[in-house]
Amino acid sequence: MNNPEEKCLYCERDAGQLPLLALRFGGQALWICPQHLPILIHKPEQLAEKLPGAVFLGGTEDHSHD
């Protein structure tokens, strides 16, 4: 049975609906689905309501992986 706390911090779907990736932030165990992982990486400010302090993560608009 899934832990009710294990749901995507963005869309709030659980592991019964889609895969979830675990992460830790601010001493909390959190989950995010693969569909919303790019938001965490590139536009964390969009998570500010659901993830206090996310606006300070500094998303990137344009970066290269040379």
C-alpha positions, 0 to 999 in steps of 0.5 A, a space after each residue: 500500500 502507498 504512503 498517502 504522503 508519497 505524491 508529486 509535490 506539483 500535481 499531487 498524483 501518487 505512485 499508484 498513478 505514475 512513477 515518483 522520484 524521491 528528493 529531500 529539501 529543507 529536511 523534508 522527504 518529498 516526491 516529484 513525478 518525471 513529468 514535473 521534474 523539469 520544473 524543479 530543474 529549470 523553473 523552481 520558482 513555479 514550486 514556491 507555493 508548494 516548496 517554501 524556499 524554491 524561489 531561491 534555487 535559481 532556475 536556469 533559462 538558458 544553459 549548455 552542457 558542453 
